[in-house]
Amino acid sequence: MEKTWRWFGKKDKITLDMLRQIGVEGIVTALHDVPNGEIWTEEAINDLKTYIESYGLRWSVVESLPVCEAIKYAGPEREQLIEELQNQSCQSGQMRCKDRML
């Protein structure tokens, strides 16, 4: 069993160092600074993963891939946005996280 913690990114008041000190092994997080509907770049994903690993932790769960409103209300660009969301999910999967939560 892995001890994980939901972390809201570099602006979170609870730091990765604090989490490591209390025995956390894995981080549950997302790219919270990327607006809904924008694609997470491979570079941004890798930067955050590297940052988490620099504290001796693992990015265990990718959560909350943002779903933009146009998908929810079936806007005219819905199909393109769904395709982009699927690609984004694949990109996050390539970083070898155990789980992805949409």
N, C-alpha and C positions, 0 to 999 in steps of 0.2 A: 504494500500500500504506500502510495506517495502522499506526503503532506503538501497540499497546495494552498494558495492564497490568491484571492482576486486583487489585482493591483491596477490602478488607474493611470499608470504611466509616470513619467519623470516628474510631473507636477503633483503627484500624490504625496500627502503629508507623511504617509508611512513609506519609508525608504526600503530599498532592496536590502540594504545592510541590516536594518532592523528585522526584516523578515527572516533573513538568514540566521540571525542571532537567536531567534525563537524556535528554530528547527524547521522552518519551511524549506522544502526541497524543490518545489515546482511553482511556477507562476501561471495564473489564469489572467490573460489580458488581451488587449486589442490595440490597434493604432488609433488611440482616442483623439489624436490631433488631426486626423484625416476626415474631412467633412463627408457626410452621407452622399453616396452616389459617385464619389471619386475612387479611382482604383488605387489599391495599395501597391506601391511599386516594390519590385523585388529588393531594391536597395534599402527602402525603408523597413521592410520586413527583416532583412539581414542585419541592419543596424540595431534594431531593437533586440533581436535575438542575441547578438554579440554583447550588447549592453547588459542584458540579463545574465548571460553566462559569465561576464566579468566579475559578478558577485558570487560565483559558485552555485548558481541556480539554473534551472531549466525552464524554458517556455513550454509548459506542458499542455496548455489548452489555448487555442485561438478562439476567442469569443467575439460575438457581436459584429460579424461582418455587416456593415451598415446596409440596410435595404432602403433605397430612396423611395420617396412618396409616389413617384410615377409608376413604380412596379406595383405598389399597394393598390392604387386606384385605376390601374390598367390604362395609363396614359399612352399616347401614340408611340413613344420611344421605349415602351415596356420590353419588347422582345430583345432589343439591342442591350438594354440595361441588364436583363436576366443573363444574357450571354456574357457580359462583362463580369457580373457577379460570380458566375460559374468559373470563369478564368481566374478570378481573384481567389476563389476557394482552392483551385488547383495550385496556385502560387503558394498559398499558405501551407498546403499539404506537402509541397516540395521541401519545406524546411524541417520536415520530419517531426512535427508535433504529434503527440499521441492522439489528441482529440481536437475537433473543430466544432464549435457551436454556432449555428446560424441563428 
